[in-house]
Amino acid sequence: MSELKNETPALPMRLLMTGTYTIEGENMTNEISITGEWSQLSQGGVGYVSTSAGWNGLIVRLGSKLSKDVLEIRGGFGFSFGMYRLNYGISYGSQDLGLPHMIDLSIVLP
């Protein structure tokens, strides 16, 4: 136990770089993002591509993650009713973790 007590902990280094492009129309918006990541914990880089499109309170999201060992695809949609937001998402990846789902109800306070 004394060896662990004298060891100084160190956090891993992580670098991220993101580029985002937004397209806005009269009732529609679309945001496209590309992200690159390098981490001491991963063996190589990680790339992310995502899009979020909104139209009259409806939001549709798609995203992907690609690395040396992992491919992941995510999708979902959401509704916005004034101060209430309801979101649903699903994810599929090559990690064999099943098919996770997410449901979120948010209330945005003034």
C-alpha positions in Angstrom: 0.0 0.0 0.0 2.9 2.4 0.7 4.0 2.3 -3.0 0.6 3.6 -4.1 0.5 6.2 -1.4 3.8 7.7 -2.7 2.8 7.6 -6.4 1.7 10.9 -8.0 -1.4 10.6 -10.1 -1.4 11.9 -13.7 -4.3 12.7 -15.9 -4.1 11.6 -19.6 -3.7 14.3 -22.3 -6.6 14.7 -24.7 -6.7 17.1 -27.7 -9.9 17.9 -29.7 -10.4 20.1 -32.8 -13.9 20.8 -34.1 -15.2 22.6 -37.2 -18.9 23.5 -37.5 -20.9 24.9 -40.4 -24.5 26.2 -39.9 -27.0 26.6 -42.7 -30.0 28.7 -41.7 -33.3 29.1 -43.6 -36.6 30.8 -42.8 -37.9 28.0 -40.7 -35.0 25.5 -40.9 -31.5 25.2 -39.5 -28.8 22.6 -40.1 -25.6 22.3 -38.2 -22.8 20.1 -39.5 -19.8 19.3 -37.3 -16.6 17.4 -37.9 -14.3 16.7 -34.9 -10.9 15.1 -34.6 -9.6 13.7 -31.3 -6.2 12.5 -30.1 -5.8 10.9 -26.7 -3.1 9.2 -24.8 -5.6 6.5 -23.9 -6.6 5.6 -27.4 -4.4 3.9 -30.0 -4.5 6.5 -32.7 -7.0 9.2 -33.5 -10.8 9.3 -33.4 -13.1 11.1 -35.9 -16.6 12.3 -35.4 -19.1 13.6 -38.0 -22.6 14.8 -36.9 -25.5 16.8 -38.1 -28.5 18.4 -36.4 -31.4 19.7 -38.4 -34.3 21.6 -37.0 -37.6 22.6 -38.5 -40.6 24.2 -36.7 -39.8 22.6 -33.3 -38.7 19.2 -34.7 -35.0 18.3 -34.4 -33.4 15.4 -36.2 -29.8 14.3 -35.2 -27.4 11.9 -36.9 -23.8 11.2 -35.8 -20.9 8.8 -36.3 -17.7 7.9 -34.5 -14.8 6.2 -36.2 -11.5 5.0 -34.7 -9.1 2.2 -35.2 -11.2 -0.3 -33.1 -14.7 1.3 -32.9 -17.4 2.3 -35.4 -20.5 3.9 -33.9 -23.6 5.3 -35.5 -26.2 7.4 -33.6 -29.5 8.9 -34.5 -32.4 10.6 -32.8 -35.1 13.2 -32.9 -36.7 15.7 -30.6 -39.6 18.0 -30.2 -39.6 21.5 -28.7 -42.9 22.8 -27.2 -42.1 26.2 -25.7 -40.2 25.5 -22.5 -40.6 21.7 -22.9 -38.3 19.5 -24.9 -38.7 15.8 -25.6 -35.7 13.9 -27.1 -35.2 10.3 -28.2 -31.9 8.7 -29.3 -30.6 5.3 -30.3 -27.0 4.2 -30.8 -25.4 1.2 -32.5 -21.7 0.4 -32.2 -19.1 -2.3 -32.9 -18.4 -2.7 -29.2 -21.3 -5.3 -28.9 -23.0 -3.4 -26.1 -26.5 -4.0 -27.5 -28.7 -1.2 -28.8 -28.9 1.6 -26.2 -31.9 4.0 -26.2 -32.2 7.4 -24.5 -35.4 9.3 -23.7 -35.1 12.8 -22.2 -37.7 15.3 -21.1 -36.3 18.8 -20.3 -38.0 21.9 -18.9 -36.1 25.1 -19.8 -36.5 27.6 -17.0 -36.5 31.4 -17.8 
